[in-house]
Amino acid sequence: MDFFGNLPDKILAVNDFVWQPFAMPIVLIVVGGWLTVRSGFVQFLRFPYAVKTVLGGAFAKSKGTEGTITPFQALSTALAATVGNGNIGGVATAILVGGPGAIFWMWVTATVGMATKYSEAVLGVHFRVTRESGELASGPMYYISNGVPFRRLGSILAIMFAFFGAATALFGTGNMAQSNTIARTFVEAVRSSAGIEVPLWVPGALITVAVGLVLLGGIRRIAATAEKLVPTMIVVYIGAALTYMLINAQDVPRVFAMIFEHAFTPSAAVGGFIGAAVAQAIAAGVSRGVLSNEAGLGSAPIAHGIADVKHPSEQGTVGVFEVFVDTILVCSMTAFVILSSGLWTEAGFQDASGDLTAAAMSTTIPFASIIVALSSFLFGFSTLIAWCYYGEKCFEFLFGSGMIMPYRVVFVALIMVGAIVSVPLAWAMGTLLNGFMAFPNLIGLAFLGGTVAKLSKEYFSDTRADT
């Protein structure tokens, strides 16, 4: 009984070890830096082309190649998974743990993460396969097993990734943490606006049914739903955050000064905030950055890899844009709202997450808690449907296509479980499994930098990729 009672603390202890600055954060930054060089600094030199590709893909029809979904649907599905409650609550916890400097390290992670996500998407398309079901399948399990020159090592890493990928989708940030946040945000919004107490199982049941109906349609329905839902949810949240920023534009210089100052110097204790060392800022910024944009986790190439494109690097540039939107745009707006409000230093918010974001936005915008609750629902719902697909593809790799439907049933059932479990357990499992999932993928990416370089040179030397 004591073991299970202390389970969240035990998981958090392991999680702290995995995400300490000289463990997973340094691996992510080093591998991202290596891929930046091998891709020809794609996130800097090809960013205009990435924007052009995405904007053109928003209105493009199928190209008649072997892809299952359009490039924009692949982007929407990937964004559905990445733009989740980490953008609302994850940024808040990064600041509360690491101080304002954590946002700088989140930006660093995103900068190298653009090259990492580009490489993942390129390799996903290049090494995709057709399963016995007739559907395309992609992801690190395929580019690691078929691309790493040491076959035995490649097979072991591929199995590790598929196992932890399926586990993360079932028990981690792709499922239970999302339904947990949606349910609790819903309950709080109803309580604060209408004074009505709603049990957690009520929104949990609604989420479970809604996600189940979408999942019955497979990847095509998932992609079609994401294509419509993602732009809407981003516009709603960015619209509110941008309104806040315009009203408080005079605070922009002060906020940026805080972020850069405390990226390299400790954050002193202020009010209820106990202070943070530079190491804490690095750990919090990198871990929450990866939680948000998923660059290096290996999840996004499962969607990007089945896009209807003529060359792998075409979809790779879409991955660059994905990280930019998620972290540089959405997360930065959340950070500005929190830091400019000053509420992050108050004692009552030191154990907060998304509720800090809602309270901060409410200092300027009336009824902001409802806007944040709606955003939390849209972000979490889209993440759930995308991560189910990611998890089932990992499960399919391990056990075959016949196990996809049983996997979906278990996934949907755990949505309800996630809605009613404790917050510490839901998020501790999520961040820990993220680290385990990223490790085999990053090793594979390090081996395959040469393949990325070859494909990039081939594509960008062609006149059709002229930027």
N, C-alpha and C positions, 0 to 999 in steps of 0.2 A: 504493500500500500504506500509506504514511504517512497519507494523507488518511483512509482508513477506520480505521486504528489510532487516530487522534485524533478520530474522529467523536463519541464521547460528550462529549469536552471541548468541541468546537465547539458541539454542541447545548446543553450546559449554559451556555455563555457567552451564547448567544442567549436562553436561558430566564431567566438572571439579569437580562438587560436588560428582558425583557417583564414580569417580576414585581418589579422594583424598586418601592419605595413610591410613587413619583410617576408610575407607568405604570398597569398593570392594577389594582393594589389600590385606587388612588384612584378609578378609573372605576367599579369594582364598588361601592364605598361610596357614591359620589355618586348613581349610578343607583338603588341600593337605597334611599337616603334619599328621593329623588324619588318613587319608587313607594310608599314608606311614607306619604308625604303624600297622594298621589293615591288610594291605597286606603283612606284614612280610618284610618290607623294600625291596620290589620287584625290585625297580630301581637300587639297589646296589647289592643285593645277586643274582638276576636272570638276570642281564643284559647279561652275556655271552649266556645264554639260549635264550634270546630274539633275539640276533644276529643270533644264529644258526637257530632259527625258521624262521626268515625272509629270510635268505639266502636259506634255504631248500624250503620255500614256493614259491620262485621265479621260481622254476622249477617243482613244484608239480602240479599234475592234481587233478581233483575233487575227493573227498574221498567218494562220494556216500551218504553223509549224507543229511540233509534237507536244507543246506545252498543254497543261490542263486548264490553266487560268491565265487571264491577261496580266501584264506586268503591274498595272495599277491595282488589280485585285490582290496580287501577291504582296505589294506594298501595304495595302489596306489590311490584309490579314496579319502581316508582320507588325504593323503599327497597332492593330487591335490587341496584340499580345504585349507590346512594349509600353504603349501609352496606357498605363493602368494606374492603380492606386498608389504606386510608388511615386508618381508625379505629384500627388497631393500629400500623402502621408510620409513617403520616403524622404522627400526633401526636408520636411519638417523635422524628422528624427535625425537627419544628417546634421542640421544646424544645432539641434539640442545636444547632440553628442560631441560634435567636432567644432562647433562655433561657426562664425561666418566664413572662415577659411576653408571649410569643407566644400563650399560651392566652387572655389577655384580648382580643387582637386577633382571635383565632379566634371568640370570643364576639360581638364587635362585628360581624364578618362574618355570623355566623349571625343576629343580631338583625335587621339590615337585609335579610339573605338570606331571611328568612321572607316579607317583603313581595315580594321579587323572585320567589321560587318561587310565591307566591300569584298574582302577575300572570302568570307564565308559564303556569300551569295554566288560569287564566281565559281567556287569549287562545288557548291550545291548543284548548279546547272550542269557543270562539266561532268560530274560523276553520277548524275541521276540515273535511275534504273526503272524498268517496267516490271512491276510485281505480277504474280500469278493471277491477281484479280483483274489485270489489264490496266490498272492505274499507275501513273508515274509515282515514284517515291524518291525522296532526296533527304539530305542532311548529313551531319558529321559521321554517322555510322557507315555511310556509303563512301564518302570521300576519304575517310581514315582507312577503312578496310581495303579499298581499292587503290589508294594513292600512296600511302606510306610505304617506302621501299622495303622495310623489314616486315614481312607478311605476318609472322607470329605476333609481333608487337602491335601491328595494325589491327589484327583480329581481337586482341585483348582490349585495346583501347576502344574499339568500336562497340564491343559488348558492354564495357564499363559505361560508355556514354549512353547507350540505349537504355540500360538499366536505370541509371540515375535520371535520365530524361523522363522516362515513364513515371518514376517515383516522384519527381518534382511536379509533373503534371497532375498527379493524383493527390499528393499530400502537401505540396509546397505553394509557392507564390502563384502558380498557374491555376489553382483551384480553391483550396480551403481558405487561404489568406484573402482571396478576393471576395468570396461569399461572406466571410466573417466581417470584412470592412463594409460591404454593401448593407448587410443586415443591421449592423450597429449604427451606421450613419442614418439609415432609414428610421430606425427606432428613435434616435435622438432628434431628427428633424420633425417627426410627428409629435414627440413630447414637447419640444420647444415652441412649435407653431400652433398646435391644437390642444396641448395639454392632455393628450391621450397616451396611455401606456400600452404599447403593443409588444407581445411576446416575440422573441427572436425567431421562433419557428415560423411565424407568419410570413415575413419577408423571405425567409429561407425557402419556404415551400413555393412562393411565387417565382423566385429565381430558378429553382430547380426545374419547375415546369417549363418556364420560358426557354432556358438553355436546352432542355431535352428536346423541345420541338424543333429547334434549329439544327441540333446535332443529327437528328434522324435523316436529314437531307444530304449528309456527307460534305465533302470539301467544296463542291460547287455552291451549295446553299450557304455554307460558312463564308466563302469568299464573297458571294453576292450580298450577304448581310453586312459583312465588314465594310464592303465598298460603299454602302449607304450610311452606315452607322459612324464610321471613323471620322469622316469630314465634319459631320454634325456635332459629335461630342467634342472635337478639338475646337471648333468655332465657338461653341457655348462657353467652354472654360476660358479660352484665350480672350474671348470678348469681355468676360467679366474681369479677368486679370489686367487686360489692356486698359479698360476703363479706370481701374484702380490706379494704374501706373500714370495715366494722363492726369488724373486729379492730383496725384502726389509726385508730379514730375520734378519738383524741387529737391526731392530726396535721392534722385538718381546718383549724383556725384558722391554723396555720403555713403550710400550702400556699396558702390563699387570700391570706394576707399577702404571700407571695412573688410570686404572680401579679400582684396589683395594684401592688405596689411596683415591679416591673421592667417594667411596661407603659409607664412614663413616665420611668424612670431606667435607665441602662445596667446590664447584669448583669456583675458582676465575675468575673474568672477564678477558678475554684475547682477544685482537683484537676486533672483532665485537661481540663475545660471551659475554653476559651480566652476566654470572655467574649463579650458581644454588645451592640451599640449598639441604641438604641431603633428606629432604621430597620430593623435586622435583625429585631427582634421583630415589627414591623409586617409586613414582607415575608413572613416565615416564617408568621406567624399567618394572614394573609389568604390566601396561596397554598395552604396546607394546609387551611384552612377550606373553600375553594372545591373543592379536590380531594376533600374528604370529603363535603360536602352538595350540591355541584353547582349551588347557587343562582347563576344567571347564565350557566351554561354553555349552557342551552337543551336539555339532554338529557331531563330529566324530563317536560316537557310533551308529548313524543312519546307517553308512556304515559298521562299524566293526560288528554290531549286526547281519548282514545277511550273515556273512562269513561261508564257508563250513568247520566247525571244529567239533571235537568230544567233546571238553570241553570248557567252556567259558574262562578259564584262559589261554588257548592256544592262543586265539586271544588277550587277555589282554596283553600278553608279546609283541605282535606286536605293540600295542599302546605305550609301553615304547620306543621302537625303533623309532617310528614316531616322538615323541617329541625330542629325541636326535638328529635326523637328522635335524629337522626344526630349533631348537634354538641353541643347543650346537654346531652344525656344520655350517649350512648355515648362521645364524644370526651372529655368532662369526666372521666368515670370512668377512662379510660386515663391522662389527665394526672395525676390524683390518685395512681394507682398508681406512676407513674414518679417524680413529684416527691417523694412521701413516702418512697420507697425510698432515695433518695440516690444511686442508681447512675448517674444522668445526669451526675454530675460525675467519674466514674471514667474514666481514660484508655482502658481497654479497650473502652469502649462509644461512643467519639466518632464512629465510622463505622457505628454500628448503626442498626437500624430496629425491625422487629418483634421481633428477638431481645432488645432492651432491654426491651420490654414483658414478654416471657416471663420474663426474668431478674428483673425487678422484682417481678412477681407471685409468683415462686418464693421470694422472701424470706419470705413468709408462708404460702403455700399449696403443699403438696407436689404434685409432678407438674403444676405449672402450665404447663410447657412443652408438655405434651400437650393441655391445655385450649386454649392459645393456638394450637397447630397445628391443632386441630379447628376453632376459630373462624376461622382464616385460610382453611381449606379452604371452609367454609360461606360465608363472606363473599365469597371470590373466585369460587366456583362460581356464586353467585347474581348477582354482578356480570357475569360472562361471558354468561350467558343473557339478561340484560336488555339489555346493551350490544350484543349481536348484533342484537336487534330495533331498537334506536336506529339502528345503522349501516345496516341494510338499508332503513329508511324514508328515510334521507338518500340512499342510493344509488337507491332507487326514484324519488325526486323528480328526480334528475339523469338517469336512464336508463330509467325505466319499470318496471312490475311484473315484466316478463319477466326482469329481471336479479337478482331476489331470491335464487333458488336458487343461481346461480353465486357470488353474494356470500357466502352461508352456507358454501359449500364452501371458499372462500378463508379466511373467518373461522376455521373449524374447523382448517384446516391451520396457521394462524398461532398457534393455541394451543400446538401442539407446538413451534414455533419459539421462542415466548416462554419456554417452560419451560427452554430450554437456553442462551439468550443471556446476556450479562453483565448484572449488576444495574444498573450505571450507564447502559448504553444503553437498557434497558427503561424505566426511570423518567425518564430525561432526555427521551426521546421523548414520554412520557405527559404530563408537566407542560407542556412546550412546546406541544403540540397543544391542550391545554386552553385555554391563553391565546388561541391563534388561533381556536378554536371560539367562545369567549365574546365576542370583540370584535364581530362583526356582530350577534350576538343582543342585546347591551347597547345598541347603537345603535338597533335596532328597538324595544326596550322603552322607550327614552327617547321615541321618537316616539309610542308607543301608550299613554302614561300616561293620556290623556284617555279612551280606550276603557275602560281598567280602572276609572277613576273612575265612568264612566256605568253600567257593568254592576254595580259594587259598590253604588252608590246604589240602583239598581233592585232588587237582591236583598235588601239589608239593610233596606230600607224596607217590605218585604213582611212580613206577619204570620207567614209560615211560617219566616222566619229569625229570629224573636224569640229573643234569647239570654237 
